[in-house]
């Protein structure tokens, strides 16, 4: 059964946190990219892309994350994916950081 996609954007002082749940694919990768571009309008020092709720990610989803990183000009930091370690390893291979800065609180369980 397909898990619904959800995206939430929160602004905490100079940090924007974008939380993604569900599947990252050809439909949702561009939604993530648009959310990152929108968050940039608030001029944050850091944009955290929380992928810990991602259950599936295809090539188009990874492209959305890559495009987001380029658009954010190194201000984008991603935090893990609980779906599989493979997603985390693939994010590392495409050059996207996978650790949260220490000043950003972890997602509430």
C-alpha positions as CSV (number, residue, x, y, z in Angstrom):
1,X,0.0,0.0,0.0
2,X,1.3,3.4,-1.0
3,X,2.0,5.8,1.9
4,X,0.6,9.3,1.3
5,X,3.1,12.1,0.7
6,X,3.3,14.9,3.3
7,X,5.5,17.9,3.5
8,X,5.8,20.4,6.3
9,X,7.9,23.6,6.5
10,X,8.8,25.2,9.8
11,X,10.9,28.3,10.3
12,X,13.0,28.5,13.5
13,X,14.9,31.8,13.7
14,X,17.4,31.5,10.9
15,X,16.8,27.8,10.2
16,X,14.1,26.4,7.9
17,X,13.1,22.7,8.5
18,X,11.4,20.9,5.7
19,X,10.0,17.5,6.8
20,X,9.1,15.0,4.2
21,X,7.0,11.8,4.8
22,X,6.0,9.1,2.3
23,X,7.4,8.5,-1.2
24,X,9.9,10.7,-3.1
25,X,9.3,10.0,-6.8
26,X,8.6,11.8,-10.1
27,X,5.5,13.5,-8.7
28,X,6.9,14.5,-5.3
29,X,10.6,15.3,-6.0
30,X,9.6,18.6,-7.6
31,X,7.3,19.5,-4.6
32,X,10.4,19.2,-2.4
33,X,12.4,21.3,-4.7
34,X,9.6,24.0,-4.7
35,X,9.5,23.9,-0.9
36,X,13.3,24.5,-0.7
37,X,13.0,27.4,-3.1
38,X,10.1,28.9,-1.1
39,X,12.1,28.5,2.1
40,X,14.9,30.5,0.6
41,X,12.7,33.6,0.5
42,X,13.0,33.8,4.3
43,X,16.8,34.0,3.9
44,X,17.7,31.2,6.4
45,X,21.3,30.4,7.2
46,X,20.5,26.7,7.0
47,X,17.7,24.7,5.3
48,X,17.3,21.3,6.9
49,X,15.6,18.6,4.7
50,X,14.3,15.9,7.1
51,X,13.9,12.7,5.1
52,X,13.5,10.4,8.1
53,X,9.9,9.8,7.1
54,X,10.7,8.8,3.5
55,X,9.6,5.2,2.8
56,X,10.6,5.1,-0.9
57,X,12.8,7.1,-3.2
58,X,13.3,6.6,-6.9
59,X,15.7,8.4,-9.3
60,X,13.3,11.3,-9.8
61,X,13.1,11.8,-6.0
62,X,16.9,11.8,-5.8
63,X,17.0,14.3,-8.6
64,X,14.7,16.6,-6.6
65,X,17.0,16.4,-3.6
66,X,20.0,17.1,-5.8
67,X,18.3,20.1,-7.5
68,X,17.3,21.4,-4.0
69,X,20.9,21.2,-2.8
70,X,22.2,23.1,-5.8
71,X,19.5,25.7,-5.5
72,X,20.2,26.2,-1.8
73,X,23.8,26.8,-2.5
74,X,25.3,24.6,0.3
75,X,22.8,25.9,2.9
76,X,20.9,22.6,2.6
77,X,21.5,19.8,5.1
78,X,19.7,16.6,4.9
79,X,18.9,14.3,7.8
80,X,18.6,10.6,7.5
81,X,16.1,8.2,6.0
82,X,14.6,5.6,8.3
83,X,13.3,3.6,5.3
84,X,16.5,1.9,4.6
85,X,20.2,2.4,5.0
86,X,20.3,2.2,1.2
87,X,18.6,5.6,0.8
88,X,21.1,7.2,3.2
89,X,24.0,5.6,1.3
90,X,22.6,6.8,-2.0
91,X,22.2,10.3,-0.7
92,X,25.9,10.3,0.4
93,X,26.9,9.0,-3.0
94,X,25.1,11.8,-4.8
95,X,26.9,14.3,-2.6
96,X,24.1,15.3,-0.2
97,X,25.1,15.7,3.5
98,X,23.3,13.4,5.8
99,X,23.8,14.8,9.2
100,X,21.8,17.5,11.0
101,X,23.6,20.5,12.5
102,X,23.8,20.2,16.3
103,X,21.6,23.3,16.7
104,X,18.6,21.8,15.0
105,X,16.4,19.6,17.2
106,X,15.7,16.1,16.0
107,X,12.2,15.2,14.9
108,X,9.9,14.3,17.7
109,X,9.2,10.6,17.8
